[in-house]
Amino acid sequence: MNFRQLEYIIALEEEGHFRKAAERCFISQATLSEMIKRLEDELNILIFDRSRNPVVPTQNGKEVLLKSREILKRSKELIHLKSTLEGQLSGVLHIGVIPTVAPLLLPKIIKPFVKKYPDVELKIKEATTDQLISDLESERIDAAILATNPINKDFTEYPLYTEALKVYGIDDKYKQLITTKEIKESTVWLLEDGHCFKDQVVSICGLENQSNQFDGLEMQCSSFATLVGLVDDFGGYTLLPELYVQIMSAKRQNKTRAFEAPEPFRQIRMMVYRPFVKKAHIAALTEIIRSSIQK
């Protein structure tokens, strides 16, 4: 058994085809097949069901793949152990970020992080909360920046920052605050399903039956910019996180108001899944994020 064989079975699981997995590993299909068969014989476990197309792992194979990912992750940690102990971070850090945070936070943190830790290769994936949780559990990413509560005890949480939720679409310059009741009784433009921000807005304002429809128009929105544009064109309201309000034009900020107390907010967290090994990397990124937001 060797690390290469573990890499081969992981490639086959992710690609689902021997040819694609072989191309990914830069070896022939025959070599890949032979090396995987040797590993199965050594473990006395059938890792893959070859009768399926695409190829899928058996139930026992799933356990082998889980352990294989853990072993490879530990081996990579050992490679960079000396520099980590000396405070010189290196290696790769895979981070996931939800779409309602990525465009607001990433411009603030990427340059400072890269400048301070030039030997760390930062890889960033933007995806929905459900996808990132799945990626964490399968160890495809090292950490995820989310706006949800910890999923279960296997997740470790690093609070990053809290931001208030604001209302956009107020034309009355004398109106200082707005209530959730006023929002509920009006047209409210929402992000499409799959965004945790939408779920939070629906819960806060009691908008379970609300949809993005207006005079025959139905919109599936995936960005705050689209929501703001819809309010400008068709009226109504939308809710925005505080960081987004800060980057809007002064004209649009003048159409934004806070809620009456208690003001709703969202907590942005860094989540990692048990077991995790890049504690120093996660701590370094967390520090960069917190200091950037404070500024």
C-alpha positions as CSV (number, residue, x, y, z in Angstrom):
1,M,0.0,0.0,0.0
2,N,1.2,3.5,-0.8
3,F,0.0,7.1,-1.0
4,R,-0.4,6.9,-4.8
5,Q,-2.9,4.1,-4.5
6,L,-4.9,6.2,-2.1
7,E,-4.8,9.1,-4.6
8,Y,-6.0,6.7,-7.4
9,I,-9.1,5.5,-5.6
10,I,-10.0,9.1,-4.6
11,A,-9.6,10.1,-8.2
12,L,-11.8,7.2,-9.4
13,E,-14.5,8.0,-6.9
14,E,-14.6,11.7,-7.9
15,E,-14.4,11.1,-11.7
16,G,-16.6,7.9,-11.8
17,H,-14.7,6.6,-14.8
18,F,-11.4,4.7,-15.0
19,R,-10.3,6.6,-18.2
20,K,-11.0,10.1,-16.7
21,A,-9.3,9.1,-13.4
22,A,-6.3,7.8,-15.2
23,E,-6.0,11.0,-17.2
24,R,-6.3,13.0,-14.0
25,C,-3.5,11.0,-12.4
26,F,-1.3,11.0,-15.6
27,I,-1.1,7.3,-15.9
28,S,-2.6,4.7,-18.2
29,Q,-6.0,3.2,-17.5
30,A,-4.5,-0.3,-17.3
31,T,-2.0,0.9,-14.6
32,L,-4.8,2.6,-12.6
33,S,-7.0,-0.4,-12.7
34,E,-4.1,-2.7,-11.7
35,M,-3.0,-0.5,-8.8
36,I,-6.6,-0.2,-7.4
37,K,-7.0,-4.0,-7.7
38,R,-3.8,-4.6,-5.8
39,L,-5.0,-2.3,-3.0
40,E,-8.4,-4.1,-2.9
41,D,-6.6,-7.5,-2.7
42,E,-4.3,-6.2,0.1
43,L,-7.2,-4.9,2.2
44,N,-9.4,-7.8,1.2
45,I,-12.1,-5.2,0.5
46,L,-14.0,-4.5,-2.7
47,I,-13.8,-0.7,-2.9
48,F,-15.7,-0.1,-6.1
49,D,-18.8,-1.6,-7.8
50,R,-17.6,-1.9,-11.4
51,S,-20.9,-3.0,-12.7
52,R,-22.3,0.5,-12.3
53,N,-21.8,3.3,-14.8
54,P,-20.4,5.6,-13.5
55,V,-18.3,3.5,-11.1
56,V,-19.4,4.0,-7.5
57,P,-17.8,2.9,-4.2
58,T,-19.3,0.0,-2.2
59,Q,-20.5,0.6,1.3
60,N,-17.1,-0.7,2.6
61,G,-15.3,1.2,-0.1
62,K,-16.8,4.5,1.3
63,E,-15.1,3.8,4.6
64,V,-11.8,3.1,2.8
65,L,-12.1,6.4,0.9
66,L,-12.9,8.3,4.1
67,K,-9.8,6.9,5.8
68,S,-7.7,7.5,2.7
69,R,-8.6,11.2,2.6
70,E,-7.6,11.4,6.3
71,I,-4.3,9.7,5.7
72,L,-3.4,11.9,2.7
73,K,-4.3,15.0,4.6
74,R,-2.1,14.0,7.5
75,S,0.8,13.3,5.1
76,K,0.5,16.7,3.6
77,E,0.5,18.2,7.0
78,L,3.8,16.5,7.8
79,I,5.4,17.9,4.7
80,H,4.8,21.4,6.0
81,L,5.2,20.6,9.7
82,K,8.6,22.3,10.2
83,S,7.6,25.6,8.7
84,T,4.4,25.6,10.6
85,L,6.2,25.0,13.9
86,E,8.5,28.0,13.0
87,G,5.5,30.2,12.3
88,Q,6.1,30.2,8.6
89,L,2.9,29.0,7.0
90,S,3.0,27.2,3.7
91,G,1.0,24.7,1.7
92,V,-2.5,24.9,0.3
93,L,-5.6,26.3,2.1
94,H,-9.0,25.4,0.6
95,I,-11.7,27.8,1.6
96,G,-15.4,27.9,0.7
97,V,-17.5,31.0,0.9
98,I,-21.3,31.5,0.4
99,P,-22.3,33.9,-2.4
100,T,-23.9,36.5,-0.1
101,V,-20.6,36.9,1.7
102,A,-17.9,36.3,-1.0
103,P,-18.2,39.6,-3.0
104,L,-18.3,41.7,0.2
105,L,-15.6,40.0,2.2
106,L,-13.0,38.6,-0.3
107,P,-11.9,42.0,-1.6
108,K,-11.0,43.0,1.9
109,I,-9.0,39.9,2.9
110,I,-7.3,38.3,-0.1
111,K,-4.6,40.9,-0.7
112,P,-3.7,41.2,3.1
113,F,-3.6,37.4,3.5
114,V,-1.5,36.8,0.4
115,K,0.9,39.6,1.3
116,K,1.4,38.3,4.9
117,Y,1.5,34.6,4.0
118,P,3.1,34.4,0.5
119,D,4.0,30.7,0.8
120,V,0.3,29.7,1.3
121,E,-1.6,28.9,-1.8
122,L,-5.2,30.1,-1.1
123,K,-7.9,28.3,-3.1
124,I,-11.4,29.7,-2.8
125,K,-14.7,28.1,-3.8
126,E,-18.0,30.0,-3.9
127,A,-21.1,27.8,-3.3
128,T,-24.3,27.5,-1.4
129,T,-24.4,26.6,2.3
130,D,-25.5,23.0,1.6
131,Q,-22.8,22.4,-1.0
132,L,-20.1,23.8,1.3
133,I,-21.2,21.7,4.3
134,S,-21.0,18.6,2.0
135,D,-17.5,19.7,0.9
136,L,-16.5,20.1,4.5
137,E,-17.7,16.6,5.5
138,S,-16.0,15.0,2.5
139,E,-12.8,17.1,3.3
140,R,-12.8,18.7,-0.2
141,I,-12.3,22.0,1.6
142,D,-10.5,22.9,4.8
143,A,-13.0,25.5,6.1
144,A,-16.1,27.4,5.0
145,I,-17.3,30.9,5.7
146,L,-21.0,30.6,6.4
147,A,-23.9,32.5,7.9
148,T,-25.6,29.6,9.7
149,N,-25.4,28.1,13.2
150,P,-23.1,25.1,13.8
151,I,-24.6,22.1,12.0
152,N,-23.7,19.5,14.7
153,K,-21.1,18.7,17.3
154,D,-18.6,17.6,14.6
155,F,-18.2,21.2,13.4
156,T,-15.9,23.7,15.1
157,E,-16.9,27.3,14.9
158,Y,-14.8,30.5,14.7
159,P,-17.0,33.6,15.0
160,L,-15.8,36.3,12.5
161,Y,-18.2,39.2,12.6
162,T,-21.8,40.3,13.0
163,E,-23.6,42.6,10.6
164,A,-27.1,44.2,10.8
165,L,-29.7,43.7,8.1
166,K,-31.0,46.9,6.5
167,V,-34.0,47.7,4.4
168,Y,-33.6,49.2,0.9
169,G,-36.4,51.1,-0.9
170,I,-37.3,53.9,1.5
171,D,-38.1,57.1,-0.4
172,D,-39.4,59.1,2.6
173,K,-36.4,61.0,3.8
174,Y,-38.0,61.8,7.2
175,K,-38.6,58.1,8.0
176,Q,-35.8,56.9,10.2
177,L,-36.7,53.3,11.1
178,I,-39.0,50.6,9.7
179,T,-40.9,47.7,11.2
180,T,-41.1,44.1,10.1
181,K,-44.9,44.6,9.9
182,E,-44.4,47.3,7.2
183,I,-42.1,45.0,5.3
184,K,-44.6,42.1,5.4
185,E,-47.4,44.2,4.0
186,S,-45.4,45.3,1.0
187,T,-43.7,43.8,-2.0
188,V,-40.3,42.3,-0.9
189,W,-37.7,41.1,-3.5
190,L,-35.9,38.0,-2.3
191,L,-32.9,36.0,-3.4
192,E,-33.6,32.6,-5.0
193,D,-34.0,29.4,-3.1
194,G,-30.7,27.9,-1.8
195,H,-29.4,31.1,-0.2
196,C,-29.4,31.1,3.6
197,F,-29.9,34.9,3.5
198,K,-33.3,34.4,1.9
199,D,-34.3,31.9,4.6
200,Q,-33.3,34.4,7.2
201,V,-35.2,37.3,5.6
202,V,-38.3,35.0,5.2
203,S,-38.1,34.1,8.9
204,I,-37.6,37.6,10.2
205,C,-40.4,39.2,8.2
206,G,-42.8,36.3,8.0
207,L,-42.7,36.1,4.2
208,E,-43.4,32.3,3.7
209,N,-45.7,32.9,0.8
210,Q,-43.7,35.8,-0.8
211,S,-42.3,35.3,-4.4
212,N,-40.5,37.6,-6.8
213,Q,-43.5,38.5,-8.9
214,F,-44.7,41.9,-10.1
215,D,-47.1,42.6,-12.9
216,G,-46.3,39.5,-14.8
217,L,-42.6,39.6,-14.0
218,E,-41.0,36.7,-12.1
219,M,-37.3,36.8,-11.2
220,Q,-34.9,34.3,-9.8
221,C,-32.2,36.6,-8.2
222,S,-28.8,35.5,-7.1
223,S,-27.2,38.8,-6.2
224,F,-27.9,41.9,-4.1
225,A,-27.2,44.1,-7.1
226,T,-30.2,42.5,-8.9
227,L,-32.4,43.0,-5.9
228,V,-31.5,46.6,-5.6
229,G,-32.2,47.1,-9.3
230,L,-35.6,45.5,-9.0
231,V,-36.5,47.9,-6.2
232,D,-35.4,50.9,-8.2
233,D,-37.4,49.7,-11.3
234,F,-40.6,48.3,-9.7
235,G,-40.7,49.6,-6.1
236,G,-41.1,47.6,-3.0
237,Y,-38.3,46.7,-0.6
238,T,-35.4,44.3,-0.2
239,L,-33.2,43.4,2.7
240,L,-29.4,43.9,2.5
241,P,-26.5,43.0,4.8
242,E,-24.6,45.9,6.3
243,L,-21.4,45.3,4.4
244,Y,-23.3,45.6,1.1
245,V,-24.9,48.9,2.1
246,Q,-21.4,50.3,2.8
247,I,-20.3,49.8,-0.8
248,M,-23.5,51.3,-2.4
249,S,-23.6,54.8,-3.8
250,A,-24.6,57.6,-1.4
251,K,-27.8,58.0,-3.3
252,R,-28.8,54.4,-2.6
253,Q,-27.6,54.6,1.0
254,N,-30.1,57.4,1.5
255,K,-32.9,55.0,0.6
256,T,-31.7,52.5,3.2
257,R,-33.0,52.3,6.8
258,A,-32.5,50.2,9.9
259,F,-35.2,48.2,11.6
260,E,-36.7,49.2,14.8
261,A,-35.2,47.4,17.8
262,P,-34.5,44.6,18.1
263,E,-32.5,45.0,14.9
264,P,-32.0,41.7,13.0
265,F,-28.5,40.6,12.2
266,R,-26.5,37.7,10.8
267,Q,-23.5,36.1,12.3
268,I,-20.7,35.2,9.9
269,R,-18.6,32.2,11.0
270,M,-15.7,30.1,9.9
271,M,-16.6,26.5,10.1
272,V,-14.3,23.5,10.1
273,Y,-15.2,19.8,10.3
274,R,-13.8,17.2,12.7
275,P,-11.0,16.1,12.3
276,F,-9.1,19.1,10.9
277,V,-5.4,19.7,10.8
278,K,-4.7,23.2,9.5
279,K,-5.3,25.0,12.8
280,A,-2.5,27.6,12.2
281,H,-3.8,28.4,8.7
282,I,-7.4,28.8,9.9
283,A,-6.3,31.0,12.8
284,A,-4.2,33.2,10.5
285,L,-7.1,33.7,8.0
286,T,-9.5,34.3,10.9
287,E,-7.3,37.0,12.3
288,I,-7.0,38.7,8.9
289,I,-10.8,38.7,8.5
290,R,-11.5,40.1,11.9
291,S,-8.9,42.9,11.6
292,S,-10.2,43.8,8.1
293,I,-13.8,44.1,9.3
294,Q,-12.8,46.2,12.3
295,K,-11.0,48.6,10.0
